[in-house]
Amino acid sequence: MKAVIMAGGSGKRLRPLTCTVPKPMARLSGKPVIEHILTLLKNNGFDEACITLGYLADNIEHHFENGFSSMKLSFAREDEPLGTAGSVRNAADGWGETFLVISGDAICDFNLSELMRIHKESGVLVSIVAAKVNDPREYGVIMTDSNGRVSGFVEKPSWSQAVSGLVNTGIYILEPECLDMIEKGKFLDFSKDIFPLMMQKSTEIGCICADGYWCDIGNIEAYLQCQRDIFDGKVNLEFQSVSKGIFSPEKLKRGDYSIVEPVFIGRNVEISKGCVIGPYAVIDDGAFVDSNCRVRHSVVLENTCIASEVSLTGALVCQGASIKRGVSMFEGSVVGAGSVVGENASISPNCLVWPGKVISESACVNTNVKYGSIKGEMLSDGCVCENSAAYLSAETCLKLGEAVGSTRRKIKAGVGFDGLKASEPLSLAVKAGLLSTGAGVWDFGACFEAQMNFFTACCGLDCGIFIKSGEERSLKICSEGGLPLTGYFEREIEAKMSRSEFRYVKDEEVGECMHMSAVKMIYRQELLDTAPNGLEGVKAQMQSVNAAVEETANEVASILGLDTSGGPVFNISESGCNVSAQMKENVVDSDTLLVICCIDEMKKGNDIAVAYDAPELLDRLADAYNCRVLRYLSSPADCADGEARKLGGNQCFVRDGLFTAFKVLSIIKNRNKTLEELVKELPDRHYIRKTIESAVNPSRLVAMFPDDAIRISNKKEGIKLVRENGSLLIVPTAGGGKFRVFAESVSSEYAKELFDGFEELLSTLSAE
């Protein structure tokens, strides 16, 4: 007897398992599905089979290059998809006897020889093998008449149409005459094309309801359920049992581990002490499971490495993957072939990690991972970017809103976005998450980041959330006062996200959303108040790559009477947070402009609050004016910089490029000086500020520099290398992987020398 095994599909719904293997090669209890099908055919008297190939064809051909048992195998490749009927026409071309068509990616134990006998006695040209299921909505339902002939089909019906429990198994018995109805080389499907054509021509189609087990392994849930059914004995397959409930092709190695039946253990498997394997666990060929692991209701495929203290519950680990120490995987989660999951990471229920991905230590994966690698922290320096712990989707934004809202009861949070179309739905998701926890939401609508920081301070909010789309989509959170997110607040948010510990409130406690677009008028008024004497007679130009920033700056400039026909060009960053000034030949950087503004405040007897990496020159100037310079940290672990943060929340010019620009212009107006003259009054200082990416562990910083060569001032954030003519401040970013470097010196050459020396050192260490 002959059979055609259809094995050309790509198995999209089974990804990421089928990203690297075709669906028929998916393994169940140590064997590919198609091997189980071939065994079934052989046991029912079939001696020849042709396998149709499409997706990853070489994988199947190579597996059966030495044949299968005593069966004669051949292969029929499809250069282009031909559909179920078209592929059978291609494979069975020239056959002159009754033959069987069966799917290579479904498990069954039907008595196929009996089905062949029933078909031949019926006298029909084709018989469809049907199975009875409790829920037919995911299948093709077959309608039959009183004679058992097919009268109609309904593909994936709703319950209103699913009045029959008979479904199409994809197993057909055909007479050779049927091949003449299938046009060669054309894409044709049995259920959509050939069977309707036969019914149109009044050709009888038989339906045989088979007894036994049948499972279409259409998705990960079905795949794992089929494995459980095998353990429960619901399907009759050939397995070697070493004892009751323990299946293995070889004698198990002794060890100090526990087996909770039923389990399947493959060849050359290593299991270390303290492990508990089962129930319903598969450890496939060549897998290694280190000490104190718990694997239950899970499938671990061949050649995987499971480190110590890993917990797998209802999970699938694909071939060649590496699961590091302390990882947890939950129901329905999948790690693709060759992926690496870092220590103490967590893969949430039903989350899929595609092949070859890298999940960093302590990462919490809450959504599917198809692209890039995943960092351990969702937030880094208060920012969620495209390459953070997940793609910045609406789902991620919803969960982040829930996490922020769950950190404290009735938290007050502001939300704004950059005005682009893609950002608005993300802001809606953040607001929905916040409101569901009882948080109060101040909706500032379209704005820019510097405005968002101002609004957070102005309205006395606990935090502000700003969403940016475009080429680099990101979400940034600031703390109260519009200042950088504190480390302890960031950890609170991360903890809520990683454990999905969200506060859910009653209907009457759901938060309220207040629309605050009118606050933009306050921002504009505060900018106007920066130059109380106006700017008549002062020449300068305002530019920014952000149209909203440039429009706001020029609107205020016009009201203040600024002459924009010439003078220095103030270039404000896209975020609105930084500014530099282009003079005729030189550029005045943001640090120099900040120093000019701070001196003006010191002359009035006011203390200053600046970021920790602001110029060291400010401290020396403050001593001269009998003032204080307070410094707040970029990511403080505690409240040690509380006084600086309180003052900094009221001094917009230190962190807002527009306020800096207009304050400098106001000084020019009040002192009747040019920008060149103001710069010349300053002590000679040169600055270089840059962020360097590096894999060097930040904890090695101090050890990089011997005490006898350079004096190290190891303060609250990063380290400072102090030399006679300058200093170098090195601050690792909160999430690691980068260093913020600030060189300050009496000459540009020496500042560059300091910076280049550190960059070269990092390159050397990275190469080790």
C-alpha positions in Angstrom: 0.0 0.0 0.0 1.1 3.5 -0.8 0.7 6.8 1.1 1.5 10.5 0.5 2.7 12.3 3.6 2.1 16.0 3.4 5.1 17.7 5.1 5.6 21.0 3.2 3.9 23.5 5.5 5.8 26.1 7.4 3.9 25.8 10.7 3.6 29.5 11.5 1.3 29.0 14.4 4.0 26.7 16.0 6.7 29.3 16.0 9.2 29.8 17.5 9.5 25.9 17.6 9.2 25.8 13.8 11.6 28.7 13.1 14.5 26.2 12.8 12.7 22.9 12.0 9.7 22.1 9.7 6.6 21.2 11.6 6.8 17.4 10.9 10.2 17.4 12.5 8.9 18.8 15.8 9.8 16.2 18.4 7.4 14.3 20.7 8.9 12.0 23.3 12.2 11.8 21.6 11.0 11.4 18.0 9.9 13.8 15.2 6.1 13.7 14.6 6.7 12.4 11.1 8.5 9.3 12.5 5.4 8.5 14.5 3.4 8.7 11.3 5.7 6.5 9.4 5.6 3.9 12.2 1.8 4.0 12.1 1.9 3.5 8.3 4.4 0.6 8.5 2.3 -1.1 11.3 -0.8 -0.9 9.1 0.8 -2.6 6.1 2.0 0.4 4.1 5.3 -0.3 2.3 5.8 2.9 0.3 5.4 6.6 1.1 6.2 9.8 -0.8 6.8 12.8 1.4 5.9 16.3 0.0 8.5 18.9 0.9 8.5 22.7 1.0 9.6 24.6 4.0 13.1 23.6 5.2 13.0 20.6 2.9 16.7 19.7 3.4 16.0 19.1 7.1 13.6 16.2 6.4 15.6 14.7 3.5 18.8 14.6 5.5 17.0 13.0 8.5 15.7 10.1 6.2 18.8 9.9 4.0 19.1 6.2 5.0 15.4 5.5 4.7 13.0 4.4 7.4 12.9 0.8 8.5 11.8 -1.4 5.5 9.6 1.2 3.9 10.4 2.7 0.5 10.6 6.5 0.8 10.7 9.1 -1.9 10.4 12.9 -1.8 8.5 15.5 -3.9 9.8 19.0 -3.6 7.6 22.1 -4.3 9.5 25.0 -5.8 6.4 27.0 -5.2 3.5 26.1 -2.8 0.9 23.9 -4.5 -1.7 23.5 -1.8 -2.8 20.2 -0.3 -4.3 18.9 -3.6 -1.6 20.3 -5.8 1.2 18.7 -3.7 -0.6 15.3 -3.8 -0.9 15.5 -7.6 2.9 16.3 -7.7 3.8 13.4 -5.4 1.4 10.6 -6.6 1.7 11.3 -10.3 1.6 8.0 -12.2 0.3 5.9 -9.3 -2.3 3.4 -10.4 -3.8 2.1 -7.2 -5.8 3.3 -4.2 -3.6 5.4 -1.9 -3.7 7.2 1.4 -3.0 10.9 2.1 -2.0 11.8 5.6 -0.6 14.9 7.3 3.0 14.7 8.5 2.3 17.0 11.5 -0.7 15.4 13.2 -0.5 12.5 15.7 -3.1 9.7 15.4 -3.4 6.0 16.1 -6.2 5.1 13.6 -6.5 1.6 12.2 -5.5 2.8 8.7 -5.8 -0.7 7.1 -9.4 -0.9 8.3 -10.1 2.6 6.9 -8.7 1.5 3.6 -11.0 -1.6 3.6 -14.1 0.5 4.4 -13.3 2.9 1.6 -12.9 0.2 -1.0 -16.2 -1.4 0.0 -18.0 2.0 -0.3 -17.3 2.4 -4.0 -16.6 6.1 -3.8 -13.6 7.9 -5.5 -12.5 9.6 -2.3 -13.2 9.2 1.4 -12.5 11.8 4.1 -11.4 10.4 7.4 -13.2 12.3 10.2 -12.9 12.5 13.9 -15.3 13.6 16.6 -14.2 16.5 18.8 -15.9 18.5 21.6 -15.1 21.9 20.2 -15.0 21.9 16.4 -14.6 25.7 16.0 -10.9 25.5 15.0 -11.4 22.8 12.3 -13.2 22.1 9.1 -16.6 20.7 10.0 -18.1 18.0 7.8 -21.9 17.7 7.2 -23.2 14.3 6.1 -26.5 12.9 4.7 -28.3 9.8 5.9 -26.1 7.6 3.7 -22.9 8.9 5.3 -21.9 10.9 2.2 -20.5 14.4 2.5 -23.2 17.1 2.0 -21.2 20.2 2.9 -18.3 21.8 4.7 -18.0 24.7 7.2 -14.4 26.0 7.8 -13.7 27.0 11.4 -17.4 27.8 12.2 -18.8 29.7 15.1 -21.1 27.8 17.5 -24.1 28.8 15.5 -22.8 26.7 12.6 -20.9 24.1 14.5 -23.9 21.7 14.7 -21.8 18.7 13.7 -18.9 17.3 15.8 -17.3 15.7 12.8 -14.1 17.4 11.7 -11.8 16.9 8.8 -8.6 15.2 9.9 -6.7 15.9 6.7 -6.5 12.1 6.1 -8.0 11.1 2.7 -8.2 7.9 0.8 -8.2 8.4 -3.0 -8.7 6.4 -6.1 -6.1 7.2 -8.8 -8.9 8.7 -11.0 -9.1 11.6 -8.5 -5.6 12.8 -9.7 -7.2 13.7 -13.1 -9.3 16.3 -11.4 -6.3 18.1 -10.0 -4.6 20.3 -12.6 -0.8 19.7 -12.5 1.5 22.5 -11.3 -1.4 24.6 -10.0 -2.1 25.7 -6.4 -5.2 23.7 -5.4 -6.6 22.8 -2.0 -8.8 19.7 -1.3 -11.3 21.4 1.0 -11.5 24.7 -0.8 -11.2 23.6 -4.5 -11.3 19.9 -5.3 -14.1 18.7 -2.9 -16.5 21.6 -3.8 -15.8 20.8 -7.5 -16.6 17.1 -7.0 -19.8 18.0 -5.2 -20.7 20.4 -8.0 -20.3 17.5 -10.4 -22.4 15.2 -8.1 -19.4 13.0 -7.4 -20.0 11.2 -4.1 -17.5 11.9 -1.3 -17.4 9.4 1.5 -16.9 10.2 5.2 -15.4 7.6 7.5 -15.6 8.4 11.3 -12.5 6.9 12.7 -12.1 5.5 16.2 -8.9 6.4 18.1 -6.8 9.4 19.0 -6.1 12.3 16.6 -4.5 15.7 17.4 -3.6 18.4 14.9 -0.5 20.0 16.5 -1.5 23.5 15.3 0.1 25.6 18.0 2.2 25.4 21.1 -0.7 24.7 23.4 -1.8 21.7 21.2 1.9 20.5 21.0 2.2 20.4 24.8 -1.2 18.9 25.3 -0.4 16.1 22.8 2.7 15.3 24.9 0.6 15.1 28.0 -1.9 12.8 26.2 0.9 10.5 25.2 1.9 10.2 28.9 -1.7 9.5 29.9 -1.9 6.7 27.4 -4.6 8.4 25.3 -2.7 7.6 22.1 -1.2 4.2 21.2 2.4 4.9 20.3 5.5 2.7 20.5 7.7 3.7 23.5 10.2 1.8 25.6 9.4 1.9 29.3 12.2 1.4 31.9 9.6 1.3 34.7 6.1 2.3 35.3 5.5 5.8 34.1 9.2 6.3 33.1 10.0 6.1 29.4 13.5 6.1 27.9 15.3 4.4 25.0 18.2 3.5 27.4 18.8 2.6 31.1 18.7 5.7 33.3 21.9 6.9 34.9 21.9 6.7 38.7 22.0 10.0 40.6 20.8 12.0 43.5 17.7 13.3 41.8 14.0 12.6 41.9 11.6 11.4 39.2 7.9 12.2 39.5 6.2 10.0 36.8 5.3 10.2 34.1 8.5 11.4 32.3 10.4 10.8 29.2 14.3 10.8 29.4 16.2 10.7 26.1 19.7 9.3 25.3 22.8 10.8 26.8 20.9 13.0 29.3 22.7 14.3 32.4 20.7 15.2 35.5 22.5 16.5 38.5 21.8 16.2 42.2 18.7 17.8 43.9 16.7 17.9 40.7 13.0 17.1 40.6 11.9 15.9 37.1 8.2 15.6 36.4 5.4 15.0 36.4 4.7 15.2 32.6 8.3 16.2 31.7 10.4 15.5 28.6 14.2 15.7 28.7 15.3 15.0 25.2 18.6 13.6 23.8 21.8 15.2 24.9 20.2 17.6 27.4 22.1 18.7 30.6 20.1 19.6 33.7 22.3 21.1 36.5 21.6 20.8 40.3 18.4 21.7 42.1 16.2 22.3 39.1 12.5 21.7 38.9 11.0 20.6 35.5 7.3 19.9 35.4 4.7 19.7 32.6 7.5 20.9 30.4 9.4 19.8 27.3 13.2 20.3 27.1 14.4 19.5 23.6 17.7 18.0 22.5 21.2 19.4 23.4 19.9 22.1 25.7 21.7 23.2 28.8 19.7 24.0 31.9 21.8 25.5 34.7 21.2 25.1 38.4 18.1 26.2 40.3 16.0 26.7 37.2 12.2 26.3 37.4 10.3 25.2 34.3 6.5 25.0 34.6 4.5 24.2 31.5 7.3 25.5 29.3 9.1 24.5 26.1 12.8 24.9 25.7 13.9 24.3 22.1 17.1 22.6 20.9 20.5 24.0 21.8 19.1 26.7 24.1 20.9 27.7 27.2 19.0 28.5 30.4 21.2 30.1 33.0 21.0 29.8 36.8 17.9 30.8 38.6 15.7 31.3 35.6 11.9 30.8 35.8 9.7 29.9 32.9 5.9 29.7 33.2 2.9 28.1 31.4 3.0 28.3 27.7 6.3 30.1 27.5 8.8 29.1 24.8 12.6 29.8 24.3 13.7 29.2 20.7 16.6 27.2 19.5 20.0 28.5 20.4 18.7 31.3 22.6 20.4 32.3 25.9 18.4 33.3 28.9 20.5 35.0 31.6 20.7 34.4 35.3 17.5 35.0 37.4 15.5 36.1 34.3 11.8 35.3 34.1 9.8 34.4 31.1 6.1 35.2 31.8 3.2 32.9 30.8 2.7 32.5 27.0 5.7 34.7 26.1 7.7 33.5 23.1 11.4 34.1 22.6 12.5 33.6 19.0 15.7 31.6 18.2 19.1 33.0 18.7 18.0 35.8 21.2 19.9 36.8 24.3 17.9 37.6 27.4 20.1 39.4 30.0 20.3 38.5 33.6 17.3 39.5 35.8 15.3 40.4 32.8 11.5 40.0 33.0 10.1 39.1 29.6 6.4 40.1 29.5 5.9 40.0 25.7 7.1 38.1 22.7 10.7 38.7 21.7 11.4 38.5 18.0 14.0 41.2 17.4 17.2 42.3 19.2 18.4 41.3 22.6 16.7 42.0 25.9 18.3 43.9 28.7 17.9 42.9 32.3 16.2 46.2 33.2 13.0 47.5 31.7 14.2 51.0 32.7 17.6 52.4 32.2 18.2 56.0 33.5 14.4 56.3 33.7 14.0 55.5 30.1 12.4 52.6 28.2 13.8 52.4 24.7 13.3 50.1 21.7 16.1 47.8 22.8 15.1 47.7 26.5 13.3 44.7 28.1 10.6 44.7 25.4 9.5 46.4 22.3 7.7 49.6 23.3 4.3 48.4 22.4 0.9 49.5 23.7 0.9 46.4 25.9 4.3 47.4 27.4 3.0 50.9 28.0 -0.2 49.6 29.7 1.8 47.4 32.1 4.3 50.2 32.8 1.4 52.5 33.7 0.0 49.9 36.0 3.5 49.4 37.6 4.0 53.2 38.2 0.4 53.5 39.6 1.0 50.5 41.9 4.2 51.9 43.6 2.1 54.1 46.0 -1.5 54.8 46.7 -3.1 57.5 44.6 0.1 58.6 43.0 -0.1 61.8 40.9 1.4 61.3 37.4 1.6 63.5 34.4 1.5 62.1 30.8 2.6 63.8 27.6 3.7 62.8 24.1 5.7 64.3 21.3 2.6 65.0 19.1 3.4 62.3 16.5 0.6 60.0 15.4 2.3 56.8 16.7 2.9 58.3 20.2 -0.7 59.1 21.0 -2.0 55.4 21.4 1.0 54.7 23.6 0.1 57.6 25.8 -3.5 56.3 26.0 -2.2 52.9 27.1 0.0 54.5 29.9 -3.0 56.5 31.1 -5.3 53.5 31.1 -2.7 51.6 33.2 -2.4 54.4 35.7 -6.1 55.0 36.0 -6.8 51.3 36.6 -4.7 51.5 39.8 -6.4 54.5 41.2 -3.7 57.0 40.2 -4.6 60.6 39.3 -3.5 61.5 35.8 -2.6 64.9 34.5 -2.9 64.7 30.7 -0.7 67.3 29.1 -1.2 66.0 25.5 1.3 67.0 22.8 4.4 68.7 24.2 8.2 68.2 24.3 10.3 66.6 27.0 11.5 69.8 28.6 7.9 71.0 28.9 6.9 67.7 30.5 9.6 68.2 33.2 8.4 71.7 33.8 4.7 70.5 34.0 5.7 67.9 36.6 7.4 70.4 38.8 4.8 73.1 38.3 1.8 70.9 39.2 3.6 69.2 42.1 3.3 65.7 40.6 5.0 62.6 41.8 6.3 61.8 38.4 6.0 62.7 34.7 5.9 60.2 31.8 6.9 61.4 28.3 6.4 59.2 25.1 8.5 59.8 22.0 8.0 58.0 18.7 9.8 58.4 15.4 13.0 56.5 14.5 13.9 56.0 18.2 10.7 55.3 20.1 11.1 55.7 23.9 9.3 56.4 27.1 11.0 58.5 29.8 10.0 59.0 33.4 11.0 61.9 35.6 10.7 62.3 39.3 9.0 65.1 41.2 10.4 68.5 40.4 10.9 67.3 36.8 14.3 65.9 37.8 15.9 62.5 36.8 14.1 59.4 38.1 15.6 58.3 41.4 17.1 54.8 41.7 14.8 53.7 44.4 11.7 54.8 42.5 13.1 53.0 39.4 13.5 49.8 41.4 10.0 50.0 42.7 8.6 50.2 39.2 10.9 47.4 38.0 9.8 45.2 40.9 6.1 45.7 40.1 6.7 45.0 36.4 8.8 41.9 37.0 6.2 40.2 39.2 3.1 41.8 37.7 2.1 43.0 41.1 -0.4 45.6 40.1 -2.9 47.3 42.3 -6.5 46.8 41.2 -9.2 49.0 42.7 -13.0 49.1 42.9 -15.0 51.1 40.4 -15.4 54.1 42.7 -11.6 54.2 43.3 -10.6 54.3 39.7 -8.4 57.4 39.1 -9.5 60.6 37.3 -7.9 62.1 34.2 -7.5 65.9 34.0 -6.7 67.5 30.7 -4.1 70.1 31.3 -3.3 71.7 27.9 -3.8 75.1 29.4 -0.6 74.6 31.5 1.4 75.3 28.3 0.4 79.0 28.8 2.1 78.9 32.2 5.3 77.5 30.6 5.3 80.4 28.1 4.6 82.9 30.8 7.5 81.5 32.9 9.8 81.9 29.9 8.7 85.5 29.5 9.4 86.2 33.2 13.0 85.0 32.6 13.5 88.3 30.8 11.4 90.8 32.8 13.0 93.8 31.0 12.3 92.4 27.5 14.9 91.8 24.8 14.5 94.9 22.6 17.8 95.7 21.0 19.2 92.2 21.5 20.0 90.1 18.4 19.8 86.3 18.4 18.2 83.4 16.5 16.4 80.4 17.8 16.6 77.0 16.1 15.8 73.4 16.8 15.2 70.1 14.9 12.0 69.9 16.9 9.4 72.1 15.2 7.4 72.4 18.5 10.5 73.6 20.4 11.5 76.1 17.7 7.9 77.4 17.5 7.7 77.9 21.2 11.1 79.7 21.4 10.3 82.0 18.5 6.9 82.9 19.9 8.4 83.9 23.2 11.2 85.7 21.4 8.7 87.7 19.4 6.8 88.8 22.4 10.0 89.9 24.2 11.0 91.9 21.2 14.1 89.9 20.3 15.7 90.9 16.9 16.0 87.6 15.0 17.7 89.1 12.0 21.2 88.2 13.2 23.4 87.6 16.3 24.3 84.2 17.8 22.2 81.2 16.8 20.9 79.2 19.8 20.5 75.6 18.9 18.1 73.9 21.2 18.1 70.1 21.3 15.1 67.9 20.2 14.1 67.3 23.7 14.3 71.0 24.6 16.6 70.1 27.5 19.9 71.4 26.2 21.2 74.4 24.2 24.4 75.6 22.6 25.1 78.9 20.8 26.9 79.3 17.5 28.8 82.6 17.3 30.7 83.8 14.2 33.6 81.4 14.6 33.1 79.5 17.9 30.4 77.4 19.5 29.5 78.1 23.1 28.6 74.8 24.6 25.8 74.1 27.1 28.1 73.9 30.1 29.5 77.4 29.4 26.0 78.8 29.0 25.0 77.2 32.3 28.0 78.8 34.1 26.9 82.2 32.8 23.4 81.7 34.2 24.7 80.4 37.5 27.0 83.3 38.0 24.1 85.7 37.5 22.2 83.8 40.3 25.2 83.8 42.6 25.6 87.6 42.2 22.0 87.8 43.6 23.1 85.7 46.6 21.2 82.6 45.5 22.3 79.0 46.0 22.4 76.8 42.9 21.2 73.2 42.4 22.8 71.5 39.4 23.3 67.9 38.1 26.2 66.0 39.6 28.2 66.2 36.4 27.9 70.0 36.0 31.2 71.9 35.7 33.4 71.8 38.8 34.2 75.4 38.2 30.8 76.3 39.7 32.0 75.2 43.2 35.0 77.6 43.0 32.8 80.4 41.9 30.3 79.7 44.6 33.0 80.2 47.3 33.9 83.6 45.8 30.2 84.7 46.0 29.6 83.1 49.4 27.0 80.8 47.9 26.4 77.0 47.8 26.3 74.6 44.8 24.1 71.6 45.6 24.3 68.6 43.3 21.6 66.1 42.6 22.4 62.6 41.3 21.2 61.1 38.1 19.9 57.9 39.8 20.3 58.1 43.6 19.8 55.0 45.7 18.4 57.0 48.6 17.2 60.5 49.5 20.7 61.9 50.2 20.3 64.5 47.5 16.9 65.6 48.7 17.8 69.2 49.4 19.4 69.6 46.0 16.4 68.1 44.3 14.0 70.4 46.2 15.9 73.5 45.1 16.6 72.2 41.6 12.8 71.7 40.9 12.5 75.5 41.1 15.5 76.4 38.8 14.4 75.6 35.3 17.4 77.2 33.6 19.7 74.4 34.9 17.9 71.7 32.9 15.7 73.4 30.3 17.4 74.7 27.1 14.8 77.3 26.4 15.1 78.8 29.9 18.9 78.7 29.6 18.8 80.6 26.3 16.4 83.3 27.4 18.2 83.8 30.7 21.5 84.3 28.8 19.8 86.8 26.5 18.3 88.6 29.5 21.8 88.9 31.0 23.1 90.2 27.7 20.2 92.8 27.7 20.6 93.8 31.4 24.4 94.1 31.3 24.6 95.5 27.7 27.2 92.9 26.8 27.6 90.6 23.8 27.7 86.8 24.3 31.4 86.9 23.3 32.1 89.4 26.1 30.3 87.3 28.6 32.3 84.2 27.6 35.6 86.2 27.9 34.8 87.2 31.5 34.8 83.5 32.5 37.8 81.6 33.8 39.4 79.7 30.9 37.7 76.3 30.8 37.1 73.7 28.1 34.6 70.8 28.3 34.1 67.5 26.5 31.0 65.6 27.2 30.3 62.2 25.7 28.6 58.8 26.3 30.7 55.7 25.5 29.3 52.2 25.0 31.4 49.5 26.7 30.9 46.0 28.0 33.5 46.6 30.8 32.0 46.0 34.2 31.5 49.3 36.0 32.7 47.8 39.2 36.2 47.6 37.7 36.4 51.4 37.5 38.4 52.1 40.6 40.8 49.2 39.8 41.6 50.7 36.4 43.7 53.6 37.9 46.6 53.0 40.3 46.5 55.4 43.3 50.2 56.4 42.8 49.5 57.6 39.2 46.3 59.5 39.5 44.5 60.9 42.5 41.0 59.4 42.7 38.2 61.3 44.2 35.5 58.6 44.6 32.4 60.5 45.5 28.6 59.8 45.4 28.3 59.0 41.7 31.0 57.5 39.5 34.7 58.5 40.0 36.6 61.7 39.3 40.2 61.6 38.2 41.9 64.8 39.3 45.1 66.2 37.7 46.8 69.6 38.0 45.3 71.0 34.9 41.9 69.3 34.7 39.6 66.5 35.8 37.7 63.6 34.3 34.3 62.5 35.7 33.3 59.0 34.8 29.7 57.9 35.6 28.3 54.5 34.5 24.8 54.7 33.4 22.2 53.2 35.8 21.6 50.2 33.5 25.3 49.5 32.8 26.7 49.1 29.3 27.7 52.8 28.9 29.8 55.4 30.6 29.0 59.1 30.7 32.3 60.9 30.6 32.9 64.6 31.3 36.3 66.2 30.8 37.0 69.7 32.2 40.4 71.5 31.7 42.1 74.8 31.2 42.8 73.9 27.6 40.9 72.0 24.9 44.0 69.9 24.1 44.4 68.7 27.7 40.6 68.0 28.0 40.8 65.9 24.9 43.9 64.1 26.2 42.1 63.1 29.4 39.1 61.9 27.4 41.1 60.0 24.8 43.1 58.3 27.5 40.1 56.8 29.1 38.5 55.8 25.8 41.7 54.0 24.8 41.8 52.2 28.2 38.2 51.0 27.7 39.0 49.7 24.3 41.9 47.7 25.7 39.9 46.2 28.5 37.0 45.3 26.1 39.4 43.4 23.9 40.7 41.3 26.8 
